[in-house]
Amino acid sequence: MPTFEIISIIVLGVLAWLWFDSTQTRAIAVRSAKAACAADGLQLLDDTVSIASLTLARNEGGQLLLRRTYTFDYSDTGDNRRRGSVVLLAQEVLLVNVGVRLAGPGQTLH
């Protein structure tokens, strides 16, 4: 086989793996966003997340992995839109951000 064909097959294989891995990671991000919104009494709008960034990062063991940041919209009153985010390293959720809410009288922050 010529070198070009071998390289083309390798590139297509890597792209197929990236697509498959990204669909599974996106599903994890959606579940995490839904759980965070439900825990704080918020409404996840559109029931979806969108990719904001894709970078390389190292885990605690020094292994180089894909770090993905997804954004999503949520509402705390039902008539507004706020932006949240989910950060994953490989398929491990590092951070779910649903903004900062101030505690009212008789409420506590967790």
C-alpha positions as CSV (number, residue, x, y, z in Angstrom):
1,M,0.0,0.0,0.0
2,P,1.2,3.5,-0.8
3,T,2.1,5.7,2.2
4,F,-0.7,8.2,1.4
5,E,-3.3,5.5,1.7
6,I,-1.9,4.2,5.0
7,I,-1.8,7.8,6.4
8,S,-5.4,8.4,5.2
9,I,-6.7,5.2,6.9
10,I,-4.9,6.2,10.2
11,V,-6.4,9.7,10.0
12,L,-9.9,8.4,9.3
13,G,-9.5,5.9,12.2
14,V,-8.5,8.7,14.6
15,L,-11.4,10.9,13.4
16,A,-13.9,8.0,13.9
17,W,-12.5,7.4,17.4
18,L,-12.8,11.2,18.3
19,W,-16.4,11.3,17.0
20,F,-17.4,8.2,19.0
21,D,-15.6,9.4,22.2
22,S,-17.1,12.8,21.8
23,T,-20.7,11.5,21.6
24,Q,-20.2,9.5,24.8
25,T,-18.5,12.4,26.6
26,R,-21.3,14.7,25.5
27,A,-23.9,12.3,27.0
28,I,-22.0,12.4,30.3
29,A,-22.0,16.2,30.2
30,V,-25.8,16.3,29.6
31,R,-26.4,14.0,32.5
32,S,-24.2,16.1,34.8
33,A,-25.8,19.3,33.8
34,K,-29.3,17.8,34.4
35,A,-28.3,16.5,37.8
36,A,-26.7,19.8,38.8
37,C,-29.8,21.8,37.7
38,A,-32.1,19.4,39.5
39,A,-30.1,19.5,42.7
40,D,-30.3,23.3,42.8
41,G,-33.9,23.6,41.6
42,L,-33.0,25.0,38.3
43,Q,-34.4,24.3,34.8
44,L,-32.0,23.0,32.1
45,L,-33.1,24.8,29.0
46,D,-33.1,22.9,25.7
47,D,-31.9,19.7,27.5
48,T,-28.5,19.9,25.7
49,V,-24.9,21.1,26.0
50,S,-22.6,22.5,23.3
51,I,-18.9,22.2,23.1
52,A,-17.0,25.4,24.0
53,S,-13.4,24.1,24.0
54,L,-11.3,21.0,23.3
55,T,-7.8,21.0,24.6
56,L,-5.1,18.6,25.9
57,A,-4.5,18.4,29.6
58,R,-2.7,16.1,32.0
59,N,-4.4,14.1,34.7
60,E,-2.9,13.6,38.2
61,G,-0.8,10.7,36.9
62,G,0.7,12.8,34.1
63,Q,-1.2,11.1,31.3
64,L,-2.2,13.4,28.4
65,L,-6.0,13.4,27.9
66,L,-8.6,15.4,26.1
67,R,-10.2,18.2,28.2
68,R,-13.6,19.3,27.0
69,T,-15.7,22.3,28.2
70,Y,-19.4,22.2,27.4
71,T,-21.8,25.1,28.0
72,F,-25.5,25.0,28.6
73,D,-28.3,27.4,29.4
74,Y,-30.5,27.2,32.5
75,S,-33.1,29.2,34.2
76,D,-33.7,29.9,37.8
77,T,-37.0,31.8,37.5
78,G,-38.4,30.3,34.3
79,D,-38.2,33.6,32.3
80,N,-34.5,34.2,32.0
81,R,-31.4,32.4,30.6
82,R,-28.2,31.9,32.4
83,R,-25.0,30.2,31.2
84,G,-23.5,27.2,32.9
85,S,-20.6,24.9,32.0
86,V,-19.3,21.4,32.5
87,V,-15.6,20.6,32.3
88,L,-14.5,17.0,31.7
89,L,-11.1,15.4,31.5
90,A,-11.5,12.3,29.3
91,Q,-14.9,11.1,30.6
92,E,-14.4,12.3,34.2
93,V,-16.4,15.3,35.3
94,L,-14.1,17.9,36.9
95,L,-16.5,20.8,37.4
96,V,-20.1,21.7,36.9
97,N,-20.8,25.5,37.1
98,V,-24.3,26.8,37.4
99,G,-23.3,30.3,38.5
100,V,-23.4,31.9,41.9
101,R,-26.6,32.5,43.7
102,L,-26.9,34.6,46.8
103,A,-28.7,33.0,49.8
104,G,-31.9,34.8,50.8
105,P,-33.3,35.0,54.3
106,G,-33.6,31.5,55.9
107,Q,-31.5,29.9,53.1
108,T,-28.1,28.4,53.2
109,L,-25.6,27.8,50.5
110,H,-24.1,24.4,50.0
